[in-house]
Amino acid sequence: MEQGKEITAESMLKEVNNAIFNVLVGGQSYKIGSRQLTRADLSMLREMKKELEAQINAESESCLLDDTYVAFFDGR
């Protein structure tokens, strides 16, 4: 993340998505020479993603019931 930039839920979500991508593509851990490195836990990243998406949805000017659909069935 760039220094001097405000940390927002949107920017955090972007970083979390990047981290998830890196785990999925590159694996949970990897080795460089004799050093073993482990990336963030995938389940933790997915939970963070859900929380950030919920926060972004709560902050946006949206309807009370997001992701809700209404169907009308006329002519019984």
C-alpha positions as CSV (number, residue, x, y, z in Angstrom):
1,M,0.0,0.0,0.0
2,E,1.3,3.5,-0.8
3,Q,2.4,5.7,2.0
4,G,0.4,8.9,2.6
5,K,-2.8,7.4,1.2
6,E,-5.8,7.3,3.4
7,I,-6.8,3.8,4.4
8,T,-10.4,3.1,3.5
9,A,-12.5,0.0,3.5
10,E,-12.3,0.0,-0.3
11,S,-8.5,0.1,-0.3
12,M,-8.3,-2.6,2.4
13,L,-10.7,-4.7,0.3
14,K,-8.4,-4.4,-2.7
15,E,-5.4,-5.5,-0.6
16,V,-7.3,-8.4,0.9
17,N,-8.4,-9.5,-2.6
18,N,-4.8,-9.3,-3.8
19,A,-3.7,-11.4,-0.8
20,I,-6.4,-14.0,-1.5
21,F,-5.2,-14.1,-5.1
22,N,-1.6,-14.6,-4.1
23,V,-2.5,-17.5,-1.7
24,L,-4.6,-19.1,-4.4
25,V,-2.0,-18.7,-7.2
26,G,1.2,-19.1,-5.2
27,G,0.2,-21.4,-2.4
28,Q,0.0,-20.9,1.3
29,S,3.7,-21.1,1.9
30,Y,6.9,-21.0,-0.2
31,K,10.6,-21.3,0.2
32,I,13.4,-18.9,-0.8
33,G,16.7,-20.6,-0.3
34,S,16.7,-21.9,3.3
35,R,13.9,-19.6,4.4
36,Q,10.3,-20.8,4.6
37,L,7.6,-18.1,4.3
38,T,3.9,-18.4,5.0
39,R,1.2,-16.1,3.6
40,A,-1.9,-15.0,5.6
41,D,-4.4,-17.7,6.4
42,L,-7.0,-18.0,3.5
43,S,-10.0,-18.4,5.9
44,M,-9.0,-15.3,7.8
45,L,-8.7,-13.4,4.5
46,R,-12.1,-14.5,3.4
47,E,-13.6,-13.5,6.7
48,M,-11.9,-10.1,6.4
49,K,-13.3,-9.7,2.8
50,K,-16.9,-10.4,4.0
51,E,-16.5,-7.9,6.8
52,L,-15.1,-5.2,4.5
53,E,-17.8,-5.8,1.9
54,A,-20.5,-5.5,4.6
55,Q,-18.9,-2.3,5.9
56,I,-18.8,-0.8,2.4
57,N,-22.4,-1.8,1.8
58,A,-23.4,-0.2,5.1
59,E,-21.6,3.1,4.3
60,S,-23.1,3.4,0.8
61,E,-26.5,5.0,0.1
62,S,-28.4,1.9,-0.5
63,C,-31.8,0.4,0.4
64,L,-32.5,-1.1,3.8
65,L,-32.5,-4.6,2.4
66,D,-29.5,-5.0,0.1
67,D,-29.4,-8.0,-2.1
68,T,-33.1,-8.5,-1.8
69,Y,-35.4,-9.1,-4.8
70,V,-39.2,-8.6,-5.1
71,A,-41.3,-10.6,-7.4
72,F,-44.9,-9.8,-8.4
73,F,-47.1,-12.7,-9.6
74,D,-50.3,-11.3,-11.2
75,G,-53.1,-13.2,-12.9
76,R,-53.8,-16.2,-10.7
